[in-house]
Amino acid sequence: MLRKTFETEIKQVKDEVLILGSMVEQAIIGSVDSLKKRDLKASQKILENDKDINKKRFDIEHQLMILIATQQPMAHDLRLLASIMEIISELERMGDYAKGIANINLRMGDQPLLKPLIDIPRMAQKGVDMLHRALTAFINEDLDTARSLPREDDEVDALYNQVYHELMMFVIQDPKSIERANWLLWVAHNLERVADRVTNICERTVFIATGEMVEIQNTDDEFWKQQKNKDV
């Protein structure tokens, strides 16, 4: 009976994590859309909603502390609870990146964008897509997805580099545009960090399922060969 109750409570916590993830995904896409449209009211709403993200994170943390104190979990269950604690922290930080983008839009005031946004929305969409799949992999303890998903970070990095080089060309042609270029560069930087934190979530999923903490940071063939051999 106690075990059944524990499993029910764990499912509830996982559901709350997915809700938090959805809130963060909406914040990221919303912050970039607000910047693209130069919608200051929408950006202000992103800032207000960040309080809800923070509250949701701390509510989940409180649930976890109660479970750890009352259920005395061992092995897999303890890894799961400890990892959820880390995952919600990663999600809260991603929400901060969205808040940072909203702040940039507000700080720009009535100044126009230096250039139309093309690659930055692509970065946001890719990062959110990766996050969504990483959380699904976490729920299902899907090792294949958790180990392979971080490779897609290269796509986000490539978009970031493209944004960087394009903005530098604007600055070279007109040094007075440096402030507006820097704003967009910070936006791209925040989105690049979202993808990095997705990798951290994937590492936690691997840890939950295997008990092995692996730093997934290398995308060369030898690294993935080593990971595959561990399953043999």
Secondary structure, DSSP 8 states (H G I E B T S, - for coil): -HHHHHHHHHHHHHHHHHHHHHHHHHHHHHHHHHHHHT-HHHHHHHHHHHHHHHHHHHHHHHHHHHHHHHH---HHHHHHHHHHHHHHHHHHHHHHHHHHHHHHHHHHTT---SS--SHHHHHHHHHHHHHHHHHHHHHHT-HHHHHHGGGGHHHHHHHHHHHHHHHHHHHHH-GGGHHHHHHHHHHHHHHHHHHHHHHHHHHHHHHHHHS--------SHHHHHHHHHTT-
